[in-house]
């Protein structure tokens, strides 16, 4: 049987849905697809995301290295870096070529979730 993934959607627990959704929209350039009570559905091209409000959950930054949740491959990583920097994203590392053949940079969300954006070199 051949597997065909239509799309994936990352699910994140966030303390304050309004704060997190605004950060993803305003600072990271995501589009708000739709909402449901306690949920925000967003996208950055084919990068799909569900934010679920969980006020009693641990902060992502409290989980250390487990706060990494996504690596998003783009075609123009330096342009994406410039855009997100201009939007005021919390940049945690600048673009650099990695030994695994990807040029990447990283950002952090208000809850401490970490995302890498990269481009194949």
GROMACS elastic network, one bead per residue, 0.5 to 0.9 nm:
[ bonds ]
;  ai    aj funct       b0    kb
    5     8     6  0.74544   500
    7    46     6  0.73794   500
    7    47     6  0.83396   500
    7    48     6  0.77164   500
    8    46     6  0.84214   500
    8    47     6  0.75637   500
    8    48     6  0.63556   500
    8    49     6  0.83145   500
    9    41     6  0.88867   500
    9    43     6  0.87865   500
    9    47     6  0.71459   500
    9    50     6  0.65244   500
   10    47     6  0.82498   500
   10    48     6  0.62957   500
   10    50     6  0.59960   500
   10    51     6  0.83921   500
   10    69     6  0.78857   500
   10    70     6  0.78595   500
   11    48     6  0.89170   500
   11    49     6  0.60033   500
   11    51     6  0.60042   500
   11    52     6  0.72266   500
   12    49     6  0.76708   500
   12    50     6  0.62368   500
   12    51     6  0.50301   500
   12    52     6  0.60673   500
   12    53     6  0.84843   500
   12    69     6  0.85603   500
   12   113     6  0.83866   500
   13    17     6  0.89067   500
   13    50     6  0.86470   500
   13    51     6  0.61015   500
   13    53     6  0.58670   500
   13    54     6  0.55595   500
   13    55     6  0.84190   500
   13    57     6  0.71284   500
   13    58     6  0.87242   500
   13    59     6  0.87172   500
   13    60     6  0.83651   500
   13   111     6  0.87671   500
   14    17     6  0.61761   500
   14    19     6  0.89593   500
   14    20     6  0.68368   500
   14    51     6  0.64682   500
   14    52     6  0.59771   500
   14    53     6  0.50054   500
   14    54     6  0.55588   500
   14    55     6  0.69095   500
   14    57     6  0.76325   500
   14    58     6  0.88700   500
   14    59     6  0.77389   500
   14    60     6  0.82852   500
   14   110     6  0.87291   500
   14   111     6  0.63632   500
   15    19     6  0.84895   500
   15    20     6  0.80070   500
   15    52     6  0.84829   500
   15    53     6  0.57147   500
   15    54     6  0.53276   500
   15    56     6  0.71795   500
   15    57     6  0.70459   500
   15    58     6  0.84326   500
   15    59     6  0.74676   500
   15   111     6  0.70376   500
   16    19     6  0.54733   500
   16    20     6  0.61961   500
   16    21     6  0.85028   500
   16    52     6  0.88584   500
   16    53     6  0.59684   500
   16    54     6  0.75582   500
   16    55     6  0.66030   500
   16   111     6  0.87482   500
   17    20     6  0.51930   500
   17    21     6  0.57925   500
   17    22     6  0.82974   500
   17    38     6  0.71556   500
   17    39     6  0.72530   500
   17    40     6  0.72893   500
   17    51     6  0.68856   500
   17    52     6  0.68706   500
   17    53     6  0.51860   500
   17    54     6  0.83886   500
   17    55     6  0.89735   500
   18    21     6  0.53114   500
   18    22     6  0.60554   500
   18    23     6  0.85805   500
   18    40     6  0.88262   500
   18    53     6  0.88613   500
   19    22     6  0.52846   500
   19    23     6  0.62500   500
   19    24     6  0.88375   500
   19   110     6  0.77752   500
   20    23     6  0.50527   500
   20    24     6  0.62598   500
   20    25     6  0.85916   500
   20    51     6  0.77907   500
   20   109     6  0.74314   500
   20   110     6  0.65058   500
   20   111     6  0.76356   500
   21    24     6  0.52094   500
   21    25     6  0.61289   500
   21    26     6  0.84124   500
   21    30     6  0.88523   500
   21    32     6  0.80003   500
   21    40     6  0.67388   500
   21    41     6  0.87305   500
   21    42     6  0.80891   500
   21    51     6  0.73722   500
   22    25     6  0.50876   500
   22    26     6  0.56477   500
   22    27     6  0.76737   500
   23    26     6  0.52773   500
   23    27     6  0.51064   500
   23    28     6  0.66327   500
   23    29     6  0.85469   500
   23    30     6  0.88443   500
   23    89     6  0.79604   500
   23   109     6  0.72918   500
   23   110     6  0.74617   500
   24    27     6  0.57660   500
   24    29     6  0.62957   500
   24    30     6  0.55008   500
   24    31     6  0.81592   500
   24    32     6  0.88163   500
   24    42     6  0.80085   500
   24    89     6  0.88921   500
   24   109     6  0.78531   500
   25    28     6  0.58191   500
   25    31     6  0.59281   500
   25    32     6  0.69149   500
   25    42     6  0.80574   500
   26    29     6  0.56910   500
   26    30     6  0.74878   500
   26    87     6  0.67689   500
   26    88     6  0.83853   500
   26    89     6  0.85365   500
   27    30     6  0.82491   500
   27    84     6  0.62977   500
   27    85     6  0.82393   500
   27    86     6  0.83762   500
   27    88     6  0.55309   500
   27    90     6  0.81371   500
   28    44     6  0.84470   500
   28    83     6  0.84364   500
   28    84     6  0.57031   500
   28    85     6  0.89045   500
   28    87     6  0.70763   500
   28    88     6  0.82832   500
   28    89     6  0.61291   500
   28   107     6  0.88598   500
   29    43     6  0.88091   500
   29    44     6  0.69213   500
   29    83     6  0.84029   500
   29    84     6  0.73001   500
   29    87     6  0.79183   500
   30    42     6  0.60789   500
   30    43     6  0.52626   500
   30    45     6  0.80675   500
   30    47     6  0.89292   500
   31    41     6  0.86233   500
   31    42     6  0.54039   500
   31    43     6  0.52553   500
   31    44     6  0.63401   500
   31    45     6  0.84628   500
   32    35     6  0.78739   500
   32    40     6  0.73046   500
   32    41     6  0.61391   500
   32    43     6  0.66830   500
   33    40     6  0.78754   500
   33    41     6  0.54221   500
   33    42     6  0.50968   500
   33    43     6  0.67617   500
   34    39     6  0.86726   500
   34    40     6  0.63734   500
   34    41     6  0.53773   500
   34    42     6  0.72052   500
   35    38     6  0.79287   500
   35    39     6  0.56523   500
   35    41     6  0.59222   500
   35    42     6  0.87939   500
   36    39     6  0.50647   500
   36    40     6  0.65764   500
   36    41     6  0.82976   500
   37    40     6  0.83193   500
   38    51     6  0.82311   500
   38    52     6  0.58526   500
   38    53     6  0.53570   500
   38    54     6  0.83646   500
   39    50     6  0.67742   500
   39    51     6  0.55254   500
   39    53     6  0.64256   500
   40    49     6  0.81189   500
   40    50     6  0.57110   500
   40    51     6  0.50349   500
   40    52     6  0.67103   500
   40    53     6  0.86349   500
   41    48     6  0.75652   500
   41    49     6  0.57831   500
   41    51     6  0.64391   500
   41    52     6  0.89397   500
   42    47     6  0.84361   500
   42    48     6  0.60198   500
   42    49     6  0.51445   500
   42    50     6  0.64208   500
   42    51     6  0.80146   500
   43    46     6  0.66164   500
   43    47     6  0.54549   500
   43    49     6  0.59471   500
   43    50     6  0.88147   500
   44    48     6  0.66179   500
   44    49     6  0.84365   500
   45    48     6  0.76400   500
   47    72     6  0.71583   500
   53    57     6  0.89778   500
   54    57     6  0.55057   500
   54    58     6  0.88212   500
   55    58     6  0.85104   500
   56    59     6  0.89466   500
   57    60     6  0.86508   500
   58    61     6  0.82835   500
   58    62     6  0.66136   500
   58    63     6  0.77743   500
   59    62     6  0.53564   500
   59    63     6  0.73513   500
   59    67     6  0.89261   500
   59   111     6  0.56001   500
   59   112     6  0.67041   500
   59   113     6  0.85266   500
   60    63     6  0.55048   500
   60    64     6  0.75895   500
   60    66     6  0.76980   500
   60    67     6  0.51773   500
   60    68     6  0.87121   500
   60   111     6  0.55309   500
   60   113     6  0.53841   500
   60   114     6  0.85861   500
   61    64     6  0.57190   500
   61    65     6  0.82936   500
   61    66     6  0.83057   500
   61    67     6  0.59426   500
   61   111     6  0.66002   500
   61   113     6  0.65424   500
   61   114     6  0.85865   500
   62    66     6  0.87097   500
   62    67     6  0.78746   500
   62   112     6  0.79272   500
   63    66     6  0.52345   500
   63    67     6  0.57293   500
   63   112     6  0.89522   500
   64    67     6  0.58490   500
   64    68     6  0.84804   500
   65    68     6  0.61814   500
   66    69     6  0.75182   500
   66   113     6  0.86307   500
   67   112     6  0.66222   500
   67   114     6  0.58019   500
   67   115     6  0.88094   500
   68    71     6  0.84207   500
   68   112     6  0.88708   500
   68   113     6  0.60148   500
   68   115     6  0.61971   500
   68   116     6  0.82470   500
   69   113     6  0.67357   500
   69   114     6  0.62827   500
   69   115     6  0.62819   500
   69   116     6  0.87098   500
   70   113     6  0.89783   500
   70   114     6  0.73176   500
   70   115     6  0.51034   500
   70   116     6  0.64239   500
   70   117     6  0.84656   500
   71   106     6  0.89657   500
   71   115     6  0.58757   500
   71   117     6  0.58354   500
   71   118     6  0.71832   500
   72   115     6  0.74640   500
   72   116     6  0.61526   500
   72   118     6  0.61900   500
   72   119     6  0.85156   500
   73    77     6  0.81214   500
   73   102     6  0.87847   500
   73   104     6  0.86669   500
   73   116     6  0.83522   500
   73   117     6  0.58233   500
   73   119     6  0.54190   500
   73   120     6  0.75138   500
   74    77     6  0.59425   500
   74    80     6  0.81497   500
   74   117     6  0.68464   500
   74   118     6  0.59719   500
   74   119     6  0.53706   500
   74   120     6  0.82212   500
   75   118     6  0.81796   500
   75   119     6  0.57928   500
   75   120     6  0.78397   500
   76    79     6  0.54872   500
   76    80     6  0.62715   500
   76    81     6  0.86903   500
   76   118     6  0.83958   500
   76   119     6  0.66909   500
   77    80     6  0.50141   500
   77    81     6  0.60280   500
   77    82     6  0.86243   500
   77    95     6  0.76358   500
   77   103     6  0.73176   500
   77   104     6  0.68945   500
   77   105     6  0.80346   500
   77   117     6  0.67513   500
   77   118     6  0.57698   500
   77   119     6  0.55824   500
   78    82     6  0.62523   500
   78    83     6  0.86448   500
   78    95     6  0.68577   500
   78   103     6  0.87164   500
   78   104     6  0.85676   500
   78   105     6  0.88528   500
   78   118     6  0.89454   500
   78   119     6  0.87390   500
   79    82     6  0.50691   500
   79    83     6  0.61525   500
   79    84     6  0.86297   500
   80    83     6  0.50352   500
   80    84     6  0.60957   500
   80    85     6  0.83964   500
   80   117     6  0.82103   500
   81    84     6  0.52650   500
   81    85     6  0.59555   500
   81    86     6  0.84671   500
   81    91     6  0.86553   500
   81    94     6  0.78054   500
   81    95     6  0.73615   500
   81   105     6  0.73282   500
   81   106     6  0.89945   500
   81   117     6  0.82611   500
   82    85     6  0.51024   500
   82    86     6  0.60868   500
   82    87     6  0.86164   500
   83    86     6  0.51334   500
   83    87     6  0.62711   500
   83    88     6  0.88732   500
   84    88     6  0.63616   500
   84    89     6  0.54234   500
   84    90     6  0.85636   500
   84    91     6  0.81763   500
   84   107     6  0.89868   500
   85    88     6  0.52209   500
   85    89     6  0.55898   500
   85    90     6  0.78675   500
   85    91     6  0.70835   500
   86    89     6  0.76100   500
   88    91     6  0.83149   500
   89   107     6  0.68875   500
   89   108     6  0.77705   500
   89   109     6  0.81736   500
   90   106     6  0.86806   500
   90   107     6  0.54958   500
   90   108     6  0.54736   500
   90   109     6  0.69323   500
   90   110     6  0.84532   500
   91    94     6  0.71379   500
   91   105     6  0.77568   500
   91   106     6  0.60001   500
   91   108     6  0.65139   500
   92   105     6  0.75708   500
   92   106     6  0.53948   500
   92   107     6  0.51979   500
   92   108     6  0.65874   500
   92   114     6  0.86848   500
   93    96     6  0.84263   500
   93   104     6  0.84427   500
   93   105     6  0.52244   500
   93   106     6  0.51439   500
   93   107     6  0.71350   500
   94   104     6  0.75031   500
   94   106     6  0.69756   500
   95   103     6  0.61454   500
   95   106     6  0.79921   500
   95   117     6  0.87853   500
   95   118     6  0.81751   500
   96   102     6  0.82632   500
   96   103     6  0.51819   500
   96   104     6  0.56534   500
   96   105     6  0.67724   500
   97   100     6  0.83912   500
   97   101     6  0.70508   500
   97   102     6  0.58646   500
   97   104     6  0.65897   500
   97   121     6  0.77328   500
   98   101     6  0.58073   500
   98   102     6  0.54041   500
   98   103     6  0.58120   500
   98   104     6  0.72458   500
   99   102     6  0.73292   500
  100   103     6  0.88690   500
  101   119     6  0.85076   500
  101   120     6  0.60138   500
  101   121     6  0.54426   500
  102   118     6  0.59429   500
  102   119     6  0.53515   500
  102   121     6  0.53316   500
  103   117     6  0.83906   500
  103   118     6  0.53196   500
  103   119     6  0.52232   500
  103   120     6  0.64145   500
  103   121     6  0.63205   500
  104   116     6  0.64897   500
  104   117     6  0.54264   500
  104   119     6  0.63615   500
  104   120     6  0.87796   500
  105   115     6  0.84989   500
  105   116     6  0.56697   500
  105   117     6  0.55600   500
  105   118     6  0.65167   500
  106   114     6  0.68997   500
  106   115     6  0.55808   500
  106   117     6  0.61603   500
  106   118     6  0.86300   500
  107   113     6  0.83852   500
  107   114     6  0.57511   500
  107   115     6  0.54404   500
  107   116     6  0.65439   500
  107   117     6  0.81590   500
  108   111     6  0.79806   500
  108   112     6  0.55900   500
  108   113     6  0.55904   500
  108   115     6  0.64673   500
  109   112     6  0.50404   500
  109   113     6  0.52538   500
  109   114     6  0.65215   500
  109   115     6  0.82974   500
  110   113     6  0.75207   500
